[in-house]
Amino acid sequence: MHVFHIRGFSGVLVLVAVAISALLLLLLLPASFMMVLWNALVFEGFNGPEIDLTQGFFLWGFVMVLLKLIFKPQIKFEFQSLAATNSKNKTAPKQKPNSDTKSSIVSDEPADQK
């Protein structure tokens, strides 16, 4: 594990500059790419609407969510037919508790000491 020493005010400024640069690279670069791609294909190619940087950011987020859902789905849906669930309910009647069974208490003492 690496330990980074921040020395003085210049170290804090460098840390803030690195954080802002990383944020810009991870958020604004893909958003601007999506904006340019949309405007090049849809706006000029199909005479569609032009989007700005904010809409490019939302488009990038939408694409990322779709990729997550396609390649690593966390929610799994299982569908059953209504006829199958009704037939299961009809064939398995509810059982009443058996009153003939007695509950027994288990102890560590031998039976002759009781």
Beta strands, then each sheet from edge to edge (+ up, - down):
end
